[in-house]
Amino acid sequence: MEIDALVFDILGTLVDEPAGIREAVRRAVPDADGLVDQWLSHVETEQRRIVAGERPYAPSDVLDREAAQSVTKTDVVPKLPPWPDTLDGLALLAERYPLIGLSNASRTSLLRLNAHAGLRWHLALSAEEAQTYKPDPAVYELAVEASGVPPERLLMVATHAWDLRGAQSVGLRTAYVARPVGDPPTATDRFDLHADGLADLAAQLAKRRL
């Protein structure tokens, strides 16, 4: 498997989105635990409606504000913490590959998210550029176009099986990384790599390059 660049999902894969939302909601509403699911459900539902053409495109920070108003009756901006292995893992992988972030987060949200979590990229792409959301194929095509290489030479890394299926639809290779949150593979999924974390992913890729 010859890979020229790695394409990373960010929300859930590299940062703990529920933990960040939980902390933001808790600052506004003391009993926050049950409200996090409501927030995430609103964003997921509205993104699906946009992909299905049932709603005009709205960037993720707009959907987050809608969710925040619904859940807390105030505007709160979550700060999403990186997983413990994220920063070292990205640094290790960047020694061998160009790294591309590909997120449903808007450009504004990506800037804030990358700065807070300390994420470092060679390139970060927002689904906002395609005016839709993953798993719409148009979003993955952004990475193909930006990289300038055939899709089969890009490896999509995500903790969401639905995201990896979307990447497969345009020919990208796929690597599932296990996280406490996310969408685990089903028995019928066929991804190229399964890793316990970013260090494990780097080790598996290094073996394949020998």
C-alpha positions as CSV (number, residue, x, y, z in Angstrom):
1,M,0.0,0.0,0.0
2,E,1.8,3.1,-1.3
3,I,0.6,6.2,0.6
4,D,1.6,9.8,-0.3
5,A,-0.4,11.7,2.4
6,L,-2.6,11.1,5.4
7,V,-6.0,12.7,5.6
8,F,-7.4,13.1,9.2
9,D,-10.8,13.5,10.5
10,I,-10.6,15.9,13.5
11,L,-13.8,15.9,15.6
12,G,-13.8,12.7,17.6
13,T,-10.6,11.3,16.0
14,L,-8.1,13.9,17.2
15,V,-10.1,15.8,19.8
16,D,-12.6,14.7,22.4
17,E,-15.7,16.5,21.1
18,P,-18.2,15.3,23.8
19,A,-15.8,16.3,26.6
20,G,-15.4,19.8,25.2
21,I,-19.1,20.3,24.7
22,R,-19.8,18.8,28.2
23,E,-17.5,21.3,29.8
24,A,-19.0,24.3,27.9
25,V,-22.5,23.3,28.7
26,R,-21.6,22.7,32.4
27,R,-20.4,26.3,32.7
28,A,-23.9,27.4,31.6
29,V,-26.1,24.6,33.1
30,P,-25.0,22.7,36.2
31,D,-26.7,19.4,35.2
32,A,-25.1,19.0,31.8
33,D,-24.7,15.3,31.2
34,G,-28.0,14.7,29.4
35,L,-27.7,17.8,27.3
36,V,-24.5,16.9,25.5
37,D,-26.3,14.2,23.5
38,Q,-29.0,16.7,22.6
39,W,-26.3,19.1,21.3
40,L,-24.6,16.4,19.2
41,S,-27.9,15.1,17.9
42,H,-29.0,18.5,16.7
43,V,-25.7,19.0,14.8
44,E,-25.8,15.5,13.3
45,T,-29.4,15.8,12.2
46,E,-28.9,19.2,10.6
47,Q,-25.8,18.1,8.8
48,R,-27.7,15.1,7.4
49,R,-30.5,17.4,6.3
50,I,-28.0,19.6,4.4
51,V,-26.3,16.6,2.7
52,A,-29.8,15.3,1.7
53,G,-30.7,18.7,0.2
54,E,-33.4,19.4,2.8
55,R,-31.8,22.5,4.1
56,P,-29.4,25.1,2.6
57,Y,-25.8,24.8,3.7
58,A,-25.0,26.4,7.1
59,P,-21.4,26.2,8.5
60,S,-20.8,24.2,11.6
61,D,-20.4,27.1,13.9
62,V,-24.0,28.2,13.0
63,L,-25.2,24.7,13.8
64,D,-23.3,24.7,17.1
65,R,-24.9,28.1,18.0
66,E,-28.3,26.6,17.3
67,A,-27.5,23.6,19.5
68,A,-26.2,25.9,22.3
69,Q,-29.3,28.1,22.2
70,S,-31.5,25.0,22.3
71,V,-29.6,23.3,25.1
72,T,-28.4,26.2,27.3
73,K,-30.5,29.2,26.1
74,T,-27.1,31.0,25.8
75,D,-24.2,31.1,23.4
76,V,-21.4,28.9,24.6
77,V,-18.3,28.0,22.6
78,P,-16.8,24.7,23.4
79,K,-13.0,24.2,23.6
80,L,-12.2,20.6,22.4
81,P,-9.3,18.9,24.1
82,P,-6.9,16.6,22.1
83,W,-6.7,13.0,23.0
84,P,-3.6,12.1,25.0
85,D,-1.8,10.6,22.0
86,T,-2.8,13.2,19.4
87,L,0.0,15.7,19.5
88,D,2.9,13.2,19.7
89,G,1.2,11.0,17.2
90,L,0.8,13.8,14.6
91,A,4.4,14.8,15.1
92,L,5.6,11.3,14.6
93,L,3.5,10.8,11.4
94,A,4.5,14.2,10.1
95,E,8.1,12.9,9.9
96,R,7.0,10.6,7.1
97,Y,3.9,12.0,5.5
98,P,2.2,15.3,4.7
99,L,-0.8,15.6,7.0
100,I,-4.1,17.0,5.8
101,G,-7.0,17.8,8.2
102,L,-10.4,17.3,6.6
103,S,-13.2,18.3,8.9
104,N,-16.9,19.1,9.0
105,A,-16.0,22.0,11.2
106,S,-16.2,25.4,9.6
107,R,-13.2,27.5,8.8
108,T,-13.8,29.7,11.8
109,S,-14.3,26.6,14.1
110,L,-11.1,25.0,12.7
111,L,-9.0,28.0,13.4
112,R,-10.2,28.1,17.0
113,L,-10.0,24.3,17.4
114,N,-6.5,24.0,16.0
115,A,-5.2,26.8,18.2
116,H,-6.8,25.5,21.4
117,A,-5.8,21.8,20.9
118,G,-2.3,22.6,19.5
119,L,-2.9,20.7,16.3
120,R,-0.3,21.2,13.5
121,W,-1.1,20.5,9.9
122,H,0.6,20.8,6.5
123,L,-2.9,21.7,5.3
124,A,-6.4,22.0,7.0
125,L,-9.5,21.8,4.8
126,S,-13.1,22.5,5.9
127,A,-16.2,21.0,4.5
128,E,-17.4,24.6,4.2
129,E,-15.4,24.8,1.0
130,A,-17.7,22.2,-0.6
131,Q,-20.8,23.8,1.0
132,T,-21.9,20.4,2.3
133,Y,-20.8,17.8,5.0
134,K,-19.1,14.5,5.1
135,P,-20.0,11.8,4.0
136,D,-20.9,13.7,0.9
137,P,-18.2,12.7,-1.7
138,A,-17.6,16.3,-2.5
139,V,-15.8,16.8,0.8
140,Y,-13.3,14.0,0.2
141,E,-12.7,15.3,-3.3
142,L,-11.3,18.5,-1.6
143,A,-8.4,16.4,-0.2
144,V,-7.8,14.7,-3.5
145,E,-7.7,18.0,-5.4
146,A,-5.5,19.7,-2.8
147,S,-3.0,16.8,-2.6
148,G,-2.6,16.5,-6.4
149,V,-2.3,12.7,-6.1
150,P,-4.7,9.8,-7.0
151,P,-7.2,9.0,-4.3
152,E,-5.8,5.5,-3.8
153,R,-2.6,7.1,-2.6
154,L,-4.3,9.0,0.2
155,L,-5.1,7.4,3.6
156,M,-8.2,8.6,5.4
157,V,-7.8,8.3,9.2
158,A,-11.0,8.4,11.3
159,T,-12.8,6.9,14.3
160,H,-16.1,7.1,12.5
161,A,-16.9,4.1,10.2
162,W,-19.4,6.2,8.3
163,D,-16.6,8.7,7.6
164,L,-14.3,6.0,6.2
165,R,-17.1,4.6,4.1
166,G,-17.6,8.0,2.6
167,A,-13.8,8.2,1.8
168,Q,-14.0,4.8,0.2
169,S,-16.7,6.0,-2.1
170,V,-14.2,8.2,-3.9
171,G,-11.3,5.7,-3.8
172,L,-9.3,6.7,-0.7
173,R,-7.6,4.1,1.5
174,T,-8.9,3.9,5.0
175,A,-7.6,3.5,8.6
176,Y,-9.9,3.1,11.6
177,V,-8.5,4.5,14.8
178,A,-10.3,3.3,18.0
179,R,-11.5,6.1,20.4
180,P,-13.9,6.0,23.3
181,V,-16.3,8.0,21.1
182,G,-17.0,7.4,17.5
183,D,-18.7,4.9,15.2
184,P,-17.0,1.5,15.3
185,P,-16.8,-0.7,12.2
186,T,-19.5,-3.3,11.5
187,A,-18.9,-6.8,10.4
188,T,-19.2,-5.9,6.8
189,D,-16.7,-3.0,6.8
190,R,-13.4,-3.5,5.1
191,F,-10.9,-0.9,6.0
192,D,-7.2,-1.1,5.1
193,L,-5.9,-0.6,8.7
194,H,-7.3,-0.8,12.2
195,A,-5.2,0.9,14.9
196,D,-5.5,1.3,18.7
197,G,-4.2,4.9,18.5
198,L,-1.8,7.1,16.5
199,A,1.4,5.4,17.7
200,D,0.0,2.1,16.6
201,L,-1.0,3.6,13.3
202,A,2.5,5.0,12.8
203,A,4.0,1.6,13.6
204,Q,1.8,-0.2,11.2
205,L,2.6,2.3,8.4
206,A,6.3,2.0,9.1
207,K,6.2,-1.8,8.7
208,R,4.5,-1.4,5.4
209,R,7.2,0.9,4.2
210,L,10.0,-1.6,4.9
